[in-house]
């Protein structure tokens, strides 16, 4: 009986640890790049942002979520961005990744902001 109780406790612990080990990668799926926009085409080009689905996935894997004030006060808001859709918690959401390593995800009324200090390899030459 004591062995059975230990096995049940170990299994319960493993399930608890696994449920806490979710990452943003799991939260964002079906990342699709749809388009590119630039307000300064001479200086901010498509090569300055991730243009493949895999590169967009990598951006969100590396980026940290920040609040709007941090994004506004500490990061450059480049005049060009890639945009597309992704799935978060079963819902379709829109995203943008700007040159300079910032991004956002809009799910209905909720907007999440991201900054990536380790994404230089994903972006073209500055």
Secondary structure as GFF3:
##gff-version 3
##sequence-region A 1 126
A	DSSP	alpha_helix	2	20	.	.	.	ID=ss1
A	DSSP	alpha_helix	24	27	.	.	.	ID=ss2
A	DSSP	beta_strand	28	38	.	.	.	ID=ss3
A	DSSP	three_ten_helix	46	48	.	.	.	ID=ss4
A	DSSP	alpha_helix	53	62	.	.	.	ID=ss5
A	DSSP	beta_strand	64	66	.	.	.	ID=ss6
A	DSSP	alpha_helix	68	74	.	.	.	ID=ss7
A	DSSP	beta_strand	80	88	.	.	.	ID=ss8
A	DSSP	beta_strand	91	98	.	.	.	ID=ss9
A	DSSP	beta_strand	102	107	.	.	.	ID=ss10
A	DSSP	beta_strand	110	115	.	.	.	ID=ss11
A	DSSP	three_ten_helix	120	122	.	.	.	ID=ss12
###
